[in-house]
């Protein structure tokens, strides 16, 4: 089975063990607590199906099915315990609290039985599968396509250190790219040069690279930053070799005793349950917003159509998550040939903006069709504003770290948007960028709520720029 589908194996076993543990628990519940004959009836079958779905949702929300080939046994133990504890507490209050009991001791017996049955049955297949994965990784049968980027000597030193580990760390080295040119000093290692640094993006995509290890001299901080910026918009895991400063300041977090000293540059911004919650909330709020704003949509459509020639909805290609393009939808706020001479940013008193367009921009109503983009999955409600490729190239020329905002879905509203509004030039785009970067590095559901709150105030007061 391909790596990206192997999570299904965990899901199937979790479904089976969740169903089995619930049936066994009900046997104990009926026979020993309620002292009734145990029988498989329609109620038991329905509750087993519903509880199994509930458990799979809990597991998915807590990241059980993410990066299954990077699991390790200690993590599996802690995950199983935490997931079981959370789920059992919820089940107790939802299904068991109103049981007919003889004494409160029966409650303790019920909880204990459910904990033992569910945790044990869930843990056994998980630990067997995870142990098998870990063994295959350590033996070099499973791994991740890896590229080393850096200076020749340091790249060679890092490669030899990893290759000489007692157990494999799961790096399948496809080759390297040198950052300082010169003769090929990696030939004796068997690692081939995959191209020049200028072709970095193509090398990563054409070789299916999953992991990038940056191996430069510790003092070359600017070079490290440049490499990180250049690969930030690609869906790869980035690691940097650690020096003594990193170790002493606590930057190096080890998950394996046998692993090399590497710092993960792009850890998960949101936990799996936060990602799922954010997506569910985005979809529900978007559907609700569309239903509530439907009369407004009809009125705006009429005013746009009668106010100037052209379509009601304006669509434009923007760059989204990991640099993937998508079509963004807006209510048209400008005349139809606004960019006949090429891409142009709008200004506050732009003559191309229609009368109704000025009102929509101040109240942000021109952005509301993007709720359909959210439902499609191209955007989130809160996230960095998506830009056109034409302007991204200009921004990156001045601020290479722009690519970091492409690690998350773009949004209808953002921290930068409520601070700056519509940018009138590239310099304002760059100034707005620092707030979008701050959002990316500090993403949380509570921050989303704050941004939505201030966006609502701007819409109500009509202070949009």
C-alpha distance (Angstrom), angle and dihedral (degrees) to the residues before:
residue distance angle dihedral
X1 . . .
X2 3.81 . .
X3 3.79 116.2 .
X4 3.80 95.2 -115.9
X5 3.82 90.9 57.2
X6 3.80 99.3 42.6
X7 3.82 91.4 95.3
X8 3.82 86.0 75.1
X9 3.82 88.6 70.8
X10 3.81 90.3 58.7
X11 3.81 90.5 45.4
X12 3.83 93.3 52.3
X13 3.80 93.0 49.9
X14 3.80 91.0 45.5
X15 3.81 89.9 52.1
X16 3.81 91.6 50.2
X17 3.81 95.5 45.3
X18 3.83 93.5 44.6
X19 3.82 90.0 52.3
X20 3.81 93.7 44.0
X21 3.81 94.4 47.7
X22 3.83 91.7 49.7
X23 3.82 92.4 50.7
X24 3.82 91.4 47.0
X25 3.79 90.5 47.2
X26 3.80 91.4 52.1
X27 3.81 89.8 50.6
X28 3.82 88.4 55.5
X29 3.81 91.6 42.5
X30 3.81 95.4 52.2
X31 3.80 98.9 36.4
X32 3.81 102.7 41.0
X33 3.82 106.2 21.5
X34 3.81 106.4 31.2
X35 3.85 93.1 23.9
X36 3.78 94.1 -139.3
X37 3.82 126.9 133.1
X38 3.80 111.8 -90.8
X39 3.79 116.1 -121.2
X40 3.78 135.8 168.2
X41 3.79 105.3 -122.4
X42 3.79 138.0 158.3
X43 3.81 92.7 -87.9
X44 3.81 92.1 55.0
X45 3.82 92.9 47.1
X46 3.82 92.2 49.5
X47 3.82 93.8 46.1
X48 3.83 90.3 47.9
X49 3.82 91.8 53.4
X50 3.81 93.3 46.0
X51 3.81 93.9 45.2
X52 3.82 91.2 48.7
X53 3.81 90.3 53.7
X54 3.81 89.2 46.7
X55 3.81 91.3 53.2
X56 3.82 93.0 48.0
X57 3.80 89.1 52.0
X58 3.82 90.9 51.1
X59 3.81 91.1 48.9
X60 3.80 93.5 48.1
X61 3.81 92.5 46.4
X62 3.81 90.3 53.2
X63 3.82 94.2 49.2
X64 3.80 100.9 -103.9
X65 3.81 94.1 141.5
X66 3.80 98.1 42.7
X67 3.83 121.0 102.4
X68 3.81 92.7 -10.3
X69 3.81 91.6 173.6
X70 3.81 89.3 60.7
X71 3.80 94.9 56.1
X72 3.78 122.9 120.6
X73 3.79 130.2 -166.5
X74 3.80 100.4 -107.2
X75 3.79 89.6 50.9
X76 3.81 90.1 49.1
X77 3.81 91.1 53.2
X78 3.82 94.2 49.4
X79 3.81 92.5 43.4
X80 3.80 93.2 50.7
X81 3.80 92.8 48.1
X82 3.81 95.0 47.1
X83 3.81 93.7 44.7
X84 3.81 92.4 47.4
X85 3.80 93.1 47.7
X86 3.81 93.2 50.9
X87 3.79 94.6 44.6
X88 3.80 95.7 45.6
X89 3.82 92.6 50.4
X90 3.82 89.7 53.0
X91 3.82 92.3 46.1
X92 3.79 91.9 48.9
X93 3.79 93.9 55.4
X94 3.82 93.6 40.7
X95 3.81 101.6 43.2
X96 3.80 113.4 8.6
X97 3.79 107.2 40.7
X98 3.82 93.4 80.8
X99 3.84 95.3 48.0
X100 3.80 118.5 129.8
X101 3.81 104.5 -107.2
X102 3.78 137.2 173.1
X103 3.81 95.7 -142.9
X104 3.78 141.0 -11.1
X105 3.80 87.7 -95.2
X106 3.80 86.3 74.2
X107 3.82 89.4 62.0
X108 3.78 90.4 53.8
X109 3.81 90.4 48.3
X110 3.81 91.6 49.6
X111 3.81 93.8 50.0
X112 3.80 92.5 44.5
X113 3.81 92.1 49.0
X114 3.81 92.1 49.1
X115 3.81 92.2 47.1
X116 3.80 93.7 49.4
X117 3.81 95.7 43.3
X118 3.78 98.7 42.2
X119 3.82 98.4 39.5
X120 3.81 94.5 44.9
X121 3.80 96.7 45.6
X122 3.81 91.5 44.6
X123 3.79 94.8 46.0
X124 3.82 99.6 49.4
X125 3.85 99.4 64.8
X126 3.80 91.6 36.5
X127 3.79 94.3 54.9
X128 3.81 91.5 44.8
X129 3.83 92.1 52.3
X130 3.82 93.2 42.5
X131 3.82 92.3 48.2
X132 3.79 89.2 51.5
X133 3.83 90.6 50.0
X134 3.82 92.9 47.8
X135 3.83 90.6 48.5
X136 3.81 91.6 51.0
X137 3.82 91.5 47.6
X138 3.82 91.8 49.3
X139 3.81 90.5 47.7
X140 3.78 92.4 49.4
X141 3.80 97.9 -112.8
X142 3.83 94.2 114.9
X143 3.77 124.8 39.4
X144 3.78 148.9 129.0
X145 3.80 127.5 -96.8
X146 3.79 104.0 -106.1
X147 3.80 135.0 -166.8
X148 3.80 125.0 -163.3
X149 3.79 116.0 -147.4
X150 3.77 121.5 -173.3
X151 3.76 150.5 67.5
X152 3.79 115.4 -23.5
X153 3.80 99.2 -114.9
X154 3.80 95.9 43.1
X155 3.80 92.5 44.3
X156 3.80 90.3 52.1
X157 3.80 92.5 46.1
X158 3.82 91.7 49.8
X159 3.80 93.1 47.2
X160 3.81 92.8 51.0
X161 3.82 91.4 46.8
X162 3.81 91.7 53.9
X163 3.81 94.2 42.2
X164 3.82 91.1 50.8
X165 3.81 94.3 54.3
X166 3.80 113.7 119.7
X167 3.78 90.1 -123.3
X168 3.78 128.6 32.4
X169 3.82 115.7 -104.4
X170 3.79 92.0 -152.3
X171 3.80 98.1 -101.4
X172 3.82 113.7 142.3
X173 3.80 100.0 -166.8
X174 3.80 110.4 -145.5
X175 3.79 94.5 177.0
X176 3.77 144.4 -70.0
X177 3.79 142.5 -96.0
X178 3.78 119.7 -145.2
X179 3.78 120.7 -139.1
X180 3.80 95.7 -162.6
X181 3.80 103.6 43.8
X182 3.78 122.1 -147.9
X183 3.82 128.4 115.8
X184 3.81 120.8 -16.9
X185 3.82 106.5 -95.6
X186 3.81 95.3 173.1
X187 3.81 98.5 69.4
X188 3.81 93.5 99.3
X189 3.83 90.0 56.2
X190 3.79 93.6 57.5
X191 3.80 91.0 -120.2
X192 3.78 114.5 128.5
X193 3.77 129.4 -144.8
X194 3.81 108.1 -112.1
X195 3.78 97.3 -163.3
X196 3.77 145.0 -62.9
X197 3.78 122.4 -49.8
X198 3.82 90.8 -107.8
X199 3.83 88.2 66.0
X200 3.82 93.3 50.6
X201 3.82 96.9 121.0
X202 3.81 93.7 48.8
X203 3.81 91.4 46.8
X204 3.82 91.6 53.4
X205 3.80 93.8 47.2
X206 3.82 97.7 42.1
X207 3.82 93.7 48.3
X208 3.80 96.8 44.1
X209 3.81 91.7 -120.4
X210 3.83 114.3 -169.1
X211 3.82 100.8 170.6
X212 3.80 129.5 40.7
X213 3.80 120.3 -165.2
X214 3.81 115.5 -163.9
X215 3.79 108.8 -151.3
X216 3.80 110.0 -179.8
X217 3.77 131.9 133.6
X218 3.85 110.7 -75.5
X219 3.81 91.4 -120.6
X220 3.81 91.8 58.3
X221 3.80 94.2 86.2
X222 3.80 94.7 148.4
X223 3.80 91.7 52.6
X224 3.82 91.0 49.2
X225 3.82 90.7 50.4
X226 3.81 91.3 49.6
X227 3.81 92.6 51.4
X228 3.81 91.9 47.6
X229 3.82 89.9 50.4
X230 3.81 91.5 49.0
X231 3.82 93.9 54.6
X232 3.82 98.5 32.3
X233 3.81 93.7 99.5
X234 3.82 93.6 51.4
X235 3.79 123.0 90.6
X236 3.80 95.6 -116.2
X237 3.79 135.3 117.0
X238 3.81 110.7 -112.0
X239 3.80 123.2 -152.4
X240 3.80 130.8 177.9
X241 3.80 125.5 -159.0
X242 3.79 112.2 -108.4
X243 3.80 126.3 -123.1
X244 3.80 128.0 -164.5
X245 3.82 92.0 -89.6
X246 3.80 91.2 57.4
X247 3.79 91.0 48.8
X248 3.81 95.0 49.0
X249 3.81 93.3 46.6
X250 3.80 91.9 51.5
X251 3.81 97.4 -113.3
X252 3.81 93.4 129.7
X253 3.79 113.3 81.4
X254 3.81 113.2 -176.4
X255 3.80 123.5 -154.0
X256 3.79 96.3 171.9
X257 3.81 128.7 46.3
X258 3.79 90.1 -147.7
X259 3.81 97.6 46.1
X260 3.79 128.0 110.2
X261 3.82 119.9 -103.8
X262 3.79 100.6 -94.3
X263 3.81 131.7 150.5
X264 3.79 117.8 -139.7
X265 3.81 107.3 -132.5
X266 3.80 100.6 -171.7
X267 3.80 109.3 38.0
X268 3.79 119.6 170.7
X269 3.81 109.2 -65.9
X270 3.81 94.4 -157.6
X271 3.78 126.4 27.2
X272 3.83 115.4 -114.0
X273 3.82 93.0 -104.2
X274 3.81 90.6 50.5
X275 3.81 90.8 50.5
X276 3.79 92.0 50.9
X277 3.81 91.9 44.8
X278 3.82 91.5 48.7
X279 3.81 91.4 50.2
X280 3.82 93.8 47.2
X281 3.82 91.9 47.1
X282 3.83 90.7 46.8
X283 3.81 92.7 53.1
X284 3.82 95.0 43.5
X285 3.82 93.5 46.5
X286 3.81 90.9 46.5
X287 3.81 92.6 52.3
X288 3.81 90.2 46.1
X289 3.82 92.0 47.5
X290 3.82 92.4 50.3
X291 3.81 91.5 50.6
X292 3.82 93.5 47.1
X293 3.82 93.8 43.6
X294 3.80 95.8 44.9
X295 3.86 93.4 103.4
X296 3.83 88.6 47.5
X297 3.83 90.2 49.8
X298 3.81 90.3 53.0
X299 3.82 92.6 48.1
X300 3.82 93.5 46.4
X301 3.79 91.1 47.1
X302 3.81 89.7 54.9
X303 3.84 93.3 47.1
X304 3.82 93.4 46.4
X305 3.80 92.9 48.2
X306 3.80 94.8 47.4
X307 3.80 95.3 38.9
X308 3.82 98.4 59.6
X309 3.78 142.0 -7.1
X310 3.78 118.4 -89.4
X311 3.80 142.7 60.3
X312 3.79 122.2 -39.9
X313 3.80 94.0 -133.6
X314 3.79 119.9 53.7
X315 3.80 116.6 -156.5
X316 3.76 127.4 -169.2
X317 3.79 135.6 174.5
X318 3.81 112.4 -107.9
X319 3.81 133.5 175.2
X320 3.79 116.3 -109.8
X321 3.80 140.5 171.1
X322 3.83 113.3 -4.6
X323 3.80 90.3 -4.3
X324 3.81 95.9 -62.3
X325 3.82 113.5 149.6
X326 3.82 123.0 -128.9
X327 3.81 138.6 168.7
X328 3.79 114.2 -101.0
X329 3.83 120.0 -154.3
X330 3.81 125.5 -142.9
X331 3.77 137.8 158.1
X332 3.80 105.4 -99.1
X333 3.79 108.5 -104.2
X334 3.82 98.8 169.4
X335 3.77 137.4 57.5
X336 3.80 114.5 -84.5
X337 3.83 98.0 -105.9
X338 3.80 95.3 45.2
X339 3.82 92.5 132.2
X340 3.78 102.4 33.4
X341 3.84 88.5 128.6
X342 3.80 94.2 48.7
X343 3.84 136.4 -81.6
X344 3.81 112.8 -20.5
X345 3.79 131.1 174.4
X346 3.79 117.8 -132.7
X347 3.79 124.7 -114.7
X348 3.80 130.8 -151.3
X349 3.82 94.8 -98.4
X350 3.78 96.2 30.6
X351 3.85 109.8 160.5
X352 3.80 89.7 -148.4
X353 3.83 91.1 68.7
X354 3.80 113.3 95.0
X355 3.80 123.8 -132.1
X356 3.80 93.9 -103.8
X357 3.82 87.9 40.5
X358 3.82 91.3 63.4
X359 3.79 90.5 54.2
X360 3.80 93.2 46.1
X361 3.79 92.7 49.8
X362 3.80 93.0 50.0
X363 3.80 91.4 50.2
X364 3.84 94.6 35.9
X365 3.82 89.3 -125.4
X366 3.81 90.1 131.6
X367 3.82 87.6 69.1
X368 3.82 96.4 53.9
X369 3.85 96.6 93.0
X370 3.79 85.1 67.8
X371 3.81 87.8 79.7
X372 3.82 83.0 81.5
X373 3.83 88.1 55.0
X374 3.81 87.9 53.5
X375 3.81 92.6 51.7
X376 3.83 89.6 48.3
X377 3.80 89.3 54.0
X378 3.82 98.1 -117.5
X379 3.80 93.5 110.9
X380 3.80 144.4 19.6
X381 3.78 125.5 -136.4
X382 3.82 90.5 -114.9
X383 3.78 120.9 34.1
X384 3.82 142.4 98.8
X385 3.80 113.1 -50.6
X386 3.82 112.0 -100.9
X387 3.78 116.4 -120.9
X388 3.78 135.6 -160.5
X389 3.80 118.5 -98.4
X390 3.81 89.6 -117.8
X391 3.81 91.6 61.6
X392 3.79 95.0 36.9
X393 3.81 88.8 62.9
X394 3.81 89.8 52.5
X395 3.82 92.5 46.3
X396 3.81 93.2 48.0
X397 3.82 89.8 51.6
X398 3.83 88.1 61.0
X399 3.83 100.0 28.4
X400 3.84 113.6 23.7
X401 3.82 90.1 -178.1
X402 3.83 88.6 72.2
X403 3.82 88.1 94.5
X404 3.81 90.0 72.2
X405 3.81 90.5 73.4
X406 3.81 88.5 62.7
X407 3.82 89.0 70.3
X408 3.81 89.5 82.0
X409 3.79 135.3 44.0
X410 3.81 114.5 -87.9
X411 3.79 117.4 -113.6
X412 3.78 143.1 -140.5
X413 3.78 88.9 -124.1
X414 3.79 132.0 18.0
X415 3.76 144.9 177.0
X416 3.80 89.3 -99.9
X417 3.80 91.6 48.0
X418 3.81 94.9 55.7
X419 3.83 90.1 45.7
X420 3.83 98.5 45.1
X421 3.79 109.6 9.2
X422 3.81 115.1 -160.8
X423 3.81 111.8 2.7
X424 3.81 115.6 -127.8
X425 3.81 96.6 -162.3
X426 3.79 142.3 8.1
X427 3.81 92.4 -94.3
X428 3.82 89.6 59.3
X429 3.80 88.9 47.9
X430 3.80 89.2 54.7
X431 3.82 91.4 46.6
X432 3.81 89.9 50.8
X433 3.80 89.7 48.3
X434 3.82 95.1 74.1
X435 3.80 90.3 62.8
X436 3.80 91.7 48.9
X437 3.81 89.5 49.8
X438 3.80 90.3 49.5
X439 3.80 88.4 52.1
X440 3.82 92.5 50.3
X441 3.79 92.7 50.6
X442 3.82 93.7 44.1
X443 3.80 101.5 36.7
X444 3.78 114.9 158.2
X445 3.78 138.4 144.1
X446 3.81 90.6 -111.3
X447 3.83 91.2 54.5
X448 3.81 89.1 51.0
X449 3.80 89.7 54.3
X450 3.84 91.3 51.8
X451 3.81 92.2 49.8
X452 3.82 91.2 48.2
X453 3.81 89.9 49.8
X454 3.81 93.1 54.1
X455 3.81 91.3 42.6
X456 3.82 89.2 55.5
X457 3.83 90.3 51.3
X458 3.83 90.5 51.9
X459 3.81 90.8 49.9
X460 3.80 93.9 48.1
X461 3.84 94.2 45.8
X462 3.80 93.7 40.1
X463 3.81 91.4 -130.0
X464 3.79 95.7 140.6
X465 3.79 117.1 134.7
